[in-house]
Amino acid sequence: MAKQSVLIPVFVFAGIVVLLWFGFQLSDPHLLPSQKLNDPVPEFELPNLMQVDQTLTAADLTGEVSLLNVWATWCPSCIAEHGELTRIFETTGLRIIGVNYNDDSEAARAWLKRWGDPYAFHIVDESGTLAIDLGVYGAPETFVVDAGGVIRYRHVGVVTQKVFEETLTPLIQNLKDAS
Amino acid sequence: MSGRWVLALSLLWCLSAPGLAAIEAQTFPDETVKARYYDLIATLRCPQCLNTNLAGSDAMIAQNLRATVLRLLIEGKSDAEVERFMFERYGDFILYEPRWTAKTWLLWLGPLGLALIGLSVWWSMSASSRKSRHGLSESDRASLKRLIDR
């Protein structure tokens, strides 16, 4: 009896160790889960980067499956990502919509002139209000939006060829088949 | 020697970093809004940084969110509404104090449970020692008496 009760704290301790060990390993703490999955893109009224007098709204994101890519000229990894986005557009014709986030529009247009523009259009989000409604906390971030304008996936960080082919392509195919 | 200086300077820099952050000038309509603003940005976490509140972060997103907190307060939103706004966009991560949900009850009740386990172990141990102190049987008394008298 006495010997058994000595073991109880050992088991309790081992239980706590196992719980915490797995608890802290479950996910990368830098990757916040999106709160907006399966929600429509939030309402907005913001100018078009290339045609400033035109107002864009959430309705402009419907019609076909698209990538909604949050980028900025102050974001170095966005340059790295730009090549892959260009490749995606040239090989698949997928509609890519830009959100120019917390940026200077003049600098953004110069940036696109220098690196090329595979985007269908860019939403000017100078003060980051659309980004906040989307739950964006950095750039680049990329959302997969279905033809009905509903957010189906969020990728935080650079979309690499690997991410596109292994994660986004099957998802986009499913969405296209469903609609 | 120079290594020690580098260490000292970097320690100093660490101390000053929280003071350097969040120095943008805000205009508040009144003192209540100002106090509520500082309370809220102290209890909301910067989504980009793992352990810094909105008040202490230089990240662009923290600046935007501070401005958003102030805008919502000026629009007349309550503190709970501001927290709800942030939660709807950034989830549990942004709240320093975890909500009470199916996933977090262990977090809230765990320490209490551990304390209760500890108390019950302590109680049962002291009870058994009390019992052994007073619970001498007749034969124990007899042998004890024999030992003392010898």
Interface residues (C-beta under 8 A of the other chain):
Chain A: I8 P9 V12 P29 H30 L32 P33 Q35 K36 N102 S127 G128 T129 A131 I132 D133 L134 G135 V136 Y137 G138
Chain B: P47 Q48 L50 M60 I61 N64 L65 A67 T68 F87 E88 R89 Y90 G91 F93 I117 V121
